[in-house]
Amino acid sequence: MPLSHRAVLSAAALLTLFVSATPAALAAVELRALSGRPDMLTGGEALIETNAPQEKFSATLNGQDVTRSFRPGKTRGSLLAHIDGLKLGKNTLEIKSSKGSAKLELTNYPITGPVFSGPHQKPFVCQTEQAGLGAPLDEDCSVKAVVTYVYKSTEAPPPGAGRGAGRGGRGPGALPTGFKPFDPSAPRPADLAKTTTSDGKTVDYIVRRERGTINRAIYEITMLHDPAEAAPDPWTASTGWNGRLVYSFGGGCAAGYRQGLPGGALTDDFLSKGYAIAASSLNVFGNNCDDVISSETMMMVKEHFIGEFGVPVHTIGTGGSGGAIQQYMMAQNYPGLLDGLMPQISFPDNAIFESVIDCSLLDHAFNSTKTSWNDDQKALVSGYATWKTCSEGWMARGSATSLANNQVKAAACNPAIPKALAFDPATNPAGARCDYFDDMVNVYGKDHKTGAARRPLDNVGVQYGLAAFNAKQISFEQFVDLNEVIGGHDVDGNIVSARDVADPVGLKLAYQTGRVNTGGGSLGIVPILDTRGYFDMSGNLHDRFRSMVTRARLKEANGSSDNQATLMFPPSGPAPQRPGELLELMNQWLDHIGADTSSSTTAAKVAHDKPADLADACWTEQGEKITEPLTYDGKGRCNQLYPAHADARIVAGSPLTDEVLKCELKPVTAKDYTQPLTPDQMARLKAAFPQGVCDYTRPGVSQQRVEGAWRRY
């Protein structure tokens, strides 16, 4: 089994551990690790706080005196220390004072990881030189951290250039529009802008930019800081920092085996208001689609940030598509890392692979059936607003960037991975397998027969096109012919005639380990601001109903979705609310919760303290805001303006929660069809579905809620 046999604590217990890290048997004196969980520290250092008085105070780490590391902290009556020199493994920190004594065990892991994600993926291609950070120092792609400064210019951007979107840093010296390098030793440039932060401070718009490596990834941390001032630390904050941290997550989905490049750390909308930003290359799903590694990397980068600058008031996630998936899955599986989520064009989890792979199978089948299909009929079977969603762009089977290839094709490696290292069925069968499931081999384990990762992929019994057939939009011949030839995949991701059959162990692990987001962990209590543009009609896979899927799962798991607000923007033109404005609303929400001293539950506070502007809403193309609840029933002005659609499984009968990976089966019966069928037609359907058809009135095979949180692999 790929899972450790260590006890899995409840989400609530782990949240308490992460926040307080307090030994169980304390009287008056407390000792806390602020930078992270005391059992998951990295890099040989930790930020420690105690309420012990300075009188007769002493501290030792593994018997060595560290008393002088403690200084008065920002909180009245506290002492704060940045402790370094932790050895790998277990360490003992002990304090004594006039009020008593306390001990805290600190477990230290290498700054290169891993901590809980399991054995490092190999091979692993370094890309520090592409990032402008020089050659790597070791096989873990490490470099020394570098601090530079940039500033925002008052010069008008060139025609056609957008505001600094923050995807800078993807090449040596690359900066978003409007930012320029700043030399602290030179006179101040004449075009240096000023900015006013969210807490009302007007400062020169100069950004401290730190880049380095953590967990084999390239990280970046930015914040407003004037280098003429004292260097910021946990005791002395930068004047321009408002005390909040935004963590940026990037989209895409690829199998890893490379370091990748980060993005999102130079976002004008956030920096100009005083927010610090952190990002890492292994928090970009286009570099590695493993959400466990993403969570581990985020934890380590945040720990480093706290050690440098102190504990942020709030840590808020932001990012679209795969960046949204990371936020949702992190809140479920590693609760406490994020205080608020701001997913854009979201999917609830990586089980989106079903939709992507169904598109590929349908495209192949439509070209293989004896019957002819027009694009409108193909769209009805796919569930999308238009067949272009499957046939063009990210979902296109023949595209070089096809997500279908990235999900199942073992040979779909990124060009950065040398061919000599990559899987090839003929020339290098032992090479790196670049499908999603082999990327997640630490979670799924290996199929001992094939040597490849177990797959929870299944379409046995799925009646593709059922809704369209029952609505008389396709003929019986089309319906049965399609389901006879739909097929599945072999272990290397090639389409074959047999349907996909899930590995039973892999299927159970997908649910137990949280690869399917079932609304667990902190997802029922963390504030969520889910935003998207309406792309259904353009053939973009980021379709509207995905937000409704997440809403349905939240309600199913927690009885409520009051912690989620959804905002729907028009398909064209500028968004009616800038990202910075949305961030301010999320910050207000979190501030309100933090100031709520009532005896209400956390869930009740999150619901009650939500700003009025964060009710579900959509905007017309003329800019009118329509406030009304998000529903999938077609009612309301928002649904009339922006109709929601589905995917192939939902129009085959799956519920809106869309979380059945493998369905329970039932016999083929005539009552499932609105059209009368002859005995010969029924016989042909039974032959097409020899094991039966999906019974979506029952939970899926092995379907269950996530089993605990903070798993180690």
C-alpha positions, 0 to 999 in steps of 0.5 A: 500500500502506498499509504503510511500506517501512521494515524490519520488525525481528524481535520479539526485536530490537525487545524488545532495542531497547525495553529497552536502547536502546543504541547498537551501537558502545559500549565502556565507556560506555553511554547509554540511553533509559529512557522509550521507544524512542529512535526513537519518543519523544514530547512533546519529553522523555526519561528518559536513563540512563548508566553514565558516571562524574561525573568530567570528565562533560559532556553536550550535546543538539544541541550545547547543554549539558545536563550539569546535567540528570544526577544520580545515579540509583537504580542504583549507578554510574548517572546519570539525566537528564530531558531536555526540549527535544527538537525534532521529528524527529532529535536527538543526545545526546552524553556525554563522561567520563573513561571515554569517550564515547557518542552516542544519536540520539533521534527526537521526535514530537508529543505529539498523535501520530501515531507509527506508527499512520498519518494521524490519523482525521478528523473527530475530536470532542473530549470534554474538557468531558464529562470535566470538563477544560474546553474543548480548546485546539486541534483535537487536543483538547488540554488542560493536565494537571491533578493532583487528589487523592481519598481512600478513605473509611471510611464504609460504602457505601450498600446495593447499592453495590459496591466501587470498580470503577474505572469512575469518571471518565466524567463531571465529578466522577464517582468510584467508590463509596467515593472522595471528593475530597481537599483538600490544604490542608484538615484531614485528613477524619475518615473517611480510610482507611488501607491496607497495600501489597503491600510492607508499608507502611501509609499514608493512602489518598490517591490522586494523580490526574493527567488530561490529553491524549496522542495526542488521547486523555484519559489518567489516571494514579493512585497512592497519594501523600500531598501532604504528601510531596515530589512523586514523580519518577524519583529519589524515589518516592512512599512508597505506590507499590510500583513496579508499573504496571497499565495498564487497557484497556476493552471494546466496539468502535466506529469512533472519530471521537471522543475518548471518556472513559477508565475503570479508573484508580480501582480499589480492589483495585489502588490499595489494594495500592500499584499505580499505574494508567494508562488512556486513552480510546483504550485503550477499544475502545468509543471506538475499536476500532483496536488499532494506535492503542491500542498507540501510545497505551499506548506514549505514556502509559507513556512519560509515566509513566516520565518522571514517576516512573521505570521500573516494575518490571513493567507489567501489562495488565488488562481484559475483552472488547475490553480483553482483545483489546488486550492479546493483540494488543499482545503480538503486534504491539508486544512489550515494552510489557506484561510480563504480561497479565490478560485477562478474558472474552477473545477472541484478536483482532478477528477475532471480527467473523466470529462477530458478522456470522455471527449477523446473517446467520443471523438474517436468513436464518432469517427469510427461508427457506421452512422453519421453525426452532425456537430449539434448531435455530438454536442448533445452527447458530450453535454457541452454547449458546443462540440468545439469544447471537445474537438478544439483547444485543450480537449482536442484529441490530436492537439499537441497540448491535449489534456487527454494526452496528459491524462492517459498517455504515458509518452506525453512528456514535456519537451523539457524532458530529454527523450533519453529519459522519457517513456517510449514503448519501443525504445525506452519502456522503462522511461518516465511515464508522463500520464497523470496517474503515473505522476500520482504513483505515490498515492495510487501505487503500482499495478504489479502486472503492468508496472504502471500506476493503478488507475481509477479510470472506468466507463463500464456501463456508461450509456453515452448519449442517453439523454439525447436518445430519450429526447429523440435527438439521436436515433436508436442506431446512433445510440447503440452504435456509439456505445458499441464502439466507444472503447477505452484505453490500454495501459499506455493510453492508446484507445482500444476497443474494450472499455476502461475498467478501474483498478479496485485498489486505485478506485478506493484510494481515489476516494479515501485519499481525497483525490475526489473532492467530497467537501471534507477537511476545511471545505465546509468552513473556509470562505470561498469566492468562486469567480468565472467568465462565461465561456460555455459557447466558445468551446472553452472547457472552463464551463459554468456548471463546474461551480455548480458541481462544487456547490452541490458537493458542499451541500451534500457534505455539509448541509450548506454552501453558505461559505461559498459565493459565486460571481459570474462575469460576461463572456467578453469585455473587462471584468466588472470587478478587478482582482484587487477589488475581489481580494479586498472583499475576501480580506473583509470577510476574513477580518469580520470572522477574525473580529467575531467574538460570538460563541457561534460555530466557525461555520455560522461565523463564516456565513454570518460575517460574509460581506453583503457584496459577496452574494451569488451574482452575475453581470450583464454585458451592459454592466448590470449586476444581478444578485440571485442564488446559484442554481442548476434548474434553469430558473432566474435571469442569470441562468437565462443569460448564461445557461449551464450545460453538463458533461458526457457523464451527467447527460448519461444519468450521473448526478450533478455532484459528478463524483462517480468514478465507477458506477454500480450496474443494473440490468438493461431494461426497456423502462430506462428509455422513452422510445419503444424498442423492439426485441431485436433492439433490446437484444442489441443493447444487452450485447452492447452492455453485457455487464449491465448499465449504470445505476446512478440511483446508488453511490458509485463503487467504493464511493466514500468521503475522504478518510482524514487529512494530512496524509503521508505517503 
